[in-house]
């Protein structure tokens, strides 16, 4: 078949569009950005918490809490809800830009240090207290830029609220409705959590990203402030909220 110049251009554009759509895959972004690994780490932490409950709580309450947590935080359901939110919230161009960043050497390093920080061993270590990071004025400014853009604070609030709500739900189930224990922290409770977490955020971020040099940290801050970066982190916050709240 003879291709006219116009037909050739149309076919070329169609091919490019198909290529963009094929490569701009939210499932790939879910993996490349470390979200899937964070989910695995959450499940490991949940399993450890359930083991502690078996030693600390009365058997009836422990069984109720574990049953409720297994239902609410079922792993595949959490994966599915998070990926669905990414697909609904991000367009193909933003997904592609985020994939390009997270597949770059810098993005790969960022994902490595972030997923290491969320591992059960690292979380347990950080809960015992972080050393105060000695920062230059320039690096402190970079950390403050990241603290403004990254959803770390809100994700901490979401996880804490979900776990608190689960405990209250389990107590209500055990009591058979005799007492109504609030299951949601509400706006006031969330704000209290933010106030508790906010002072520690800069030092926590400085510790997590301590192996990034100033140039890498600068480029990371610039990505987080870009339109694609902001779109990704807004979508991440919504994806985590959906995953935790079926």
PyMOL commands that set and color helices and strands:
alter all, ss='L'
color gray80, all
select helices_A, chain A and resi 5-23+26-32+35-56+59-72+75-89+92-102+105-117+120-127+137-149+152-175+186-208+214-225+227-244
alter helices_A, ss='H'
color red, helices_A
deselect
rebuild
show_as cartoon
